Amino acid sequence: MSAAQAGFALRGRNPDVLTCIANLSNDEVFTPPDFANRMLDNLAEAWAADHNGASIWSTPTVTFLDPFTKSGVFLREITSRLTDGLKDEIPDLRERVDHVLTKQVFGIGITYLTSLLARRSVYCSKFANGPHSIAESFATPAGNIWFERLEHSWANGRCGFCGASRETLDRGEGFESHAYAFIHTDNIEAHIAELFGEAMQFDVIVGNPPYQLDDGGYGTSAAPIYQLFVEKAIELDPHYVVMVTPSRWFAGGKGLGQYRERMLNDRRLRNLVDYPKLYDGFPGVKIRGGISYFLWDRDYDGPCTVQTMWDGQPVGEPVARFLDAYDVLVRWNEAVPILEKVRDMGEPTLDARVSSRKPFGLPTNFHGKPSAANLDDPVEFYGSQKLTWVDRSAIPRNPAWVDDWKVLMTRVQGTSAAVETKFLSKPIVAGPGTACSETYLVAGRFQDQIAARRYAEYLRTRFVRFLVSLRKSTQDAPKNVYAFVPDLTLDEEWTDTKLYQRYGLTNDEIAFVESQVAEHDDGVADGVVTDDGDDE
């Protein structure tokens, strides 16, 4: 058996090392081989639909680029599929493998280490022209998987291309710069021509881009960069773009507003497959809000087919819908008709009532005194998990709110579990003479206790928290997550039963709401600091 034959024949018998490899950093999340293959299956289905049932893997002229290859899994699986699919076109295995690797499959490494790993995965050698490589026609060690160290373009302490912090990433040649070639250019077409030749036009761009800047940020404070890779890929005008990214862009994400608007309004977005459950798509990788992959088709103009996955299985049937119906992407197909029933009433929404961050101008790390003694005008102060006292003169913003009845909601409200079911913490009814730090939002202000309590009970309903969940993709719960919730009059007490009747929900729709949102186990908190709403 030849080296090429062994390289492909033994794969099914040996453990796949790419299922075992650990992620290197926050931005280098490796794609599991089975997940990569699901994405490639989606691509193959779209190609067949556009080419009278023909197989993309039997087409010797189609070119593929992974512009941020890490483990090389996409390029490896593409190579394997093409090697099988081109048997009739190119019968000789050695010639066929060499054709695929030299004419059809291309990559750009994101670091020196991952470029070597990708070459090892694709060429069976870290040197494309080495004696163990299954390719025979390369003249350079890199082959078609390019990597050269780049430096950031620093200006005022930040990179002008990706926004990286100079303080953190200007570390010298002994460390990776994380200046990714695909996004560190003003002219991506010219840059690709420099790397792979003037005549190169890629038919498919596929992969899993770096998610965030590895420059000291963490979680929601880290700056996302995956949108930059998506935008550059579309600029290259391939026939298809297939990428997996965090789903946080659906309804939030730091600095993702313009990207979200662009994606929701791009009717070339043909398919979207969403994995809301933590760890579902990428086992062991904690990506708040889940992950999703999309297929963008240059020649398509129509609704996007949305499919939700749960525990690796599809939930319901895929639904084709236009994504620009709302300013966020409502990920659950089952939620759309419920939301439409609410919106058809034309009622004002709670985002106009809920305060912005720092309602009284005081940060989370501000704490008052343990007692009201020696304060001229004491105000009870709700801080981070404790009650203290401050003088009214120390409140820099909205001092008139101190004398209102208020309903407070914690700003960070989420779960460390794989499935979030509460979405909002228990409301706190705070009487006159109170203020709070930015740990809380003032969700509403009232003249009397009865109205405040009714409002708090309304916020506790599953129905309200379900509508919040449609806009809440992470633990952060700013005022805009309340933008689907009707601002109802408080001349009566609202319960889930009344709300279901008011908006005409069917039994199936009620069952869906209650499958998504758990009941709170006790009542409204009157003047008591509670936890941040984490699920058990």
C-alpha positions, 0 to 999 in steps of 0.5 A, spaced: 500 500 500 502 506 498 503 512 503 497 516 500 493 509 500 495 508 508 494 515 509 486 515 507 485 507 509 487 507 516 483 513 518 477 509 520 481 504 524 486 509 528 483 514 533 482 521 530 487 525 534 483 531 532 478 529 537 482 529 542 486 536 541 485 541 547 484 548 545 490 553 545 487 559 548 481 563 548 481 565 540 483 558 538 477 554 539 478 547 535 472 544 531 471 537 532 471 533 526 464 531 526 461 538 527 466 540 521 463 534 517 456 537 518 458 543 516 460 540 509 454 536 509 450 542 509 455 545 503 454 539 499 446 539 499 446 547 497 451 545 491 447 539 489 441 544 489 444 549 485 447 544 480 442 539 478 444 534 483 451 534 482 456 532 487 461 538 489 466 532 491 466 530 484 468 537 481 475 537 480 475 545 479 472 547 485 477 551 490 476 551 498 480 556 502 480 555 510 483 562 512 484 561 519 486 554 519 488 551 526 487 543 526 486 543 519 480 539 520 476 542 515 481 542 509 483 534 511 475 532 511 475 536 504 481 533 502 478 526 504 471 527 500 474 530 494 479 524 494 473 519 494 469 523 489 474 524 484 475 517 483 472 516 476 475 523 474 482 521 476 483 514 477 490 514 479 490 515 487 497 518 487 495 523 482 488 524 485 491 526 492 496 530 489 491 534 484 486 535 490 492 538 495 495 542 490 489 545 486 483 545 490 485 545 498 488 552 501 489 555 508 492 560 512 494 558 519 493 563 524 499 562 528 506 558 527 504 552 531 497 551 528 500 552 521 504 546 522 498 542 525 494 543 519 500 541 514 500 535 519 493 534 518 492 535 511 499 533 508 501 527 513 507 532 514 509 538 517 513 540 511 509 539 504 515 538 500 518 533 505 519 525 504 513 523 508 508 528 505 502 525 501 503 531 496 508 530 490 508 537 487 510 542 492 516 546 491 516 549 498 515 546 505 508 550 506 505 548 500 498 551 500 497 552 507 501 559 508 503 562 514 508 568 516 508 572 522 505 579 522 505 585 526 499 589 528 498 596 526 499 600 532 495 607 533 493 610 540 495 603 543 490 599 539 491 595 532 487 599 527 485 593 524 483 588 529 483 593 535 488 589 539 491 592 545 498 594 544 500 593 552 498 586 552 500 583 545 506 588 543 510 582 546 516 581 541 518 576 537 518 570 542 511 570 542 505 570 537 503 576 535 496 574 534 495 579 528 491 574 523 493 575 516 486 575 513 483 581 517 490 585 517 489 588 510 485 594 507 484 590 500 483 583 502 483 581 494 490 584 493 492 580 499 489 573 497 492 574 490 499 576 493 499 569 497 496 564 492 496 568 485 493 573 481 488 568 478 485 565 484 478 565 486 475 561 491 469 558 490 468 556 498 471 559 504 470 555 510 472 554 517 472 556 524 475 563 525 478 566 532 472 568 536 475 574 540 482 578 542 486 574 546 489 580 549 487 580 557 479 580 556 475 575 558 467 573 557 463 579 555 468 584 556 473 580 551 472 584 544 469 579 539 473 579 532 470 573 528 465 578 525 471 581 522 473 574 518 466 573 516 466 580 513 473 579 509 470 572 507 464 575 504 468 581 500 472 576 497 466 574 493 466 566 493 460 562 491 459 560 498 461 562 505 460 556 511 463 558 518 461 557 525 461 562 530 458 564 537 451 565 537 452 571 541 451 576 535 444 574 534 441 579 540 448 582 543 455 582 543 460 587 544 461 592 538 456 587 534 451 592 532 453 593 525 455 586 524 448 584 526 444 589 522 448 587 516 447 579 517 440 580 518 439 584 512 443 580 508 438 575 504 444 571 501 444 568 508 441 561 506 442 556 512 443 557 519 444 552 524 443 554 531 446 550 538 443 554 543 445 549 549 452 550 552 457 545 550 452 542 545 456 543 539 463 543 542 463 539 548 467 542 553 468 549 550 464 554 554 461 559 549 456 563 552 450 563 548 451 557 544 454 557 537 451 556 530 454 555 523 451 559 517 451 558 509 452 564 505 450 563 498 452 569 493 447 567 488 441 566 493 436 571 494 430 569 499 429 567 506 434 564 511 432 556 513 433 556 520 434 549 524 435 549 532 439 543 534 439 540 542 443 534 544 445 534 537 438 533 534 434 537 530 428 541 534 422 541 530 422 542 522 427 547 519 423 554 518 425 559 512 424 566 514 426 573 513 431 575 519 430 582 518 423 582 521 426 584 528 432 588 530 435 581 533 435 574 531 429 570 534 433 563 534 427 559 536 422 558 530 417 556 535 417 563 538 416 567 532 408 566 532 408 567 539 412 574 539 408 576 533 401 575 537 404 580 542 407 585 537 400 585 533 397 588 540 401 595 538 403 596 546 409 600 548 414 596 551 418 595 558 425 598 555 422 605 555 421 604 563 427 600 565 433 604 566 440 604 563 446 602 567 448 606 573 441 608 575 444 612 580 451 614 577 455 609 582 459 603 580 459 596 582 465 597 587 462 602 591 459 601 598 456 605 603 457 605 611 454 599 615 449 604 619 446 610 618 449 613 624 452 620 623 449 621 616 446 627 615 440 624 610 441 617 610 439 613 604 439 605 604 443 603 599 443 596 595 450 594 593 453 588 591 450 582 595 449 587 601 445 593 604 449 599 606 448 606 607 450 613 604 448 620 604 443 623 599 449 628 597 453 622 595 448 620 589 450 623 583 445 621 578 437 621 579 437 623 586 429 624 585 428 617 584 430 616 591 423 618 594 420 613 589 417 606 590 422 602 585 423 595 582 430 593 582 433 587 577 440 585 577 444 587 571 448 580 570 443 575 571 444 568 568 447 561 569 453 557 570 449 551 568 448 548 561 441 550 560 438 557 563 431 557 565 430 563 569 433 568 565 431 574 570 432 574 577 427 575 583 425 582 583 426 587 589 421 592 591 425 597 594 421 603 598 422 610 598 429 612 601 433 607 597 438 607 591 443 602 588 449 601 585 450 599 577 449 591 580 442 593 579 437 596 574 431 600 576 426 596 572 420 601 574 418 607 579 412 608 582 408 612 587 405 606 591 407 600 594 401 596 590 403 598 583 410 596 585 409 589 587 404 588 581 409 590 577 414 586 580 409 580 580 409 581 572 416 581 571 416 574 575 411 571 570 414 566 565 411 569 560 415 576 561 421 572 562 420 568 556 420 574 552 426 577 555 429 570 553 428 572 546 433 578 546 438 575 552 444 571 549 448 571 555 448 573 562 448 580 561 441 583 562 441 591 560 434 595 558 434 592 551 432 585 553 426 588 555 424 590 548 419 585 547 415 585 553 409 589 553 408 595 558 401 593 561 397 597 566 397 595 573 390 596 575 390 588 575 395 583 577 398 579 571 399 572 572 401 567 566 394 565 565 391 572 564 397 573 559 396 567 555 389 569 554 390 576 553 395 574 547 391 568 545 396 563 546 395 556 543 396 550 548 402 548 544 405 555 545 403 555 552 407 548 553 413 551 549 413 557 553 413 553 559 418 548 557 423 554 556 422 558 562 422 555 569 417 558 575 421 562 580 420 558 587 418 564 591 415 571 591 418 578 590 423 580 595 421 586 599 427 590 601 432 584 601 438 583 597 438 577 593 443 573 589 444 574 581 439 569 579 443 563 577 440 557 576 441 551 580 
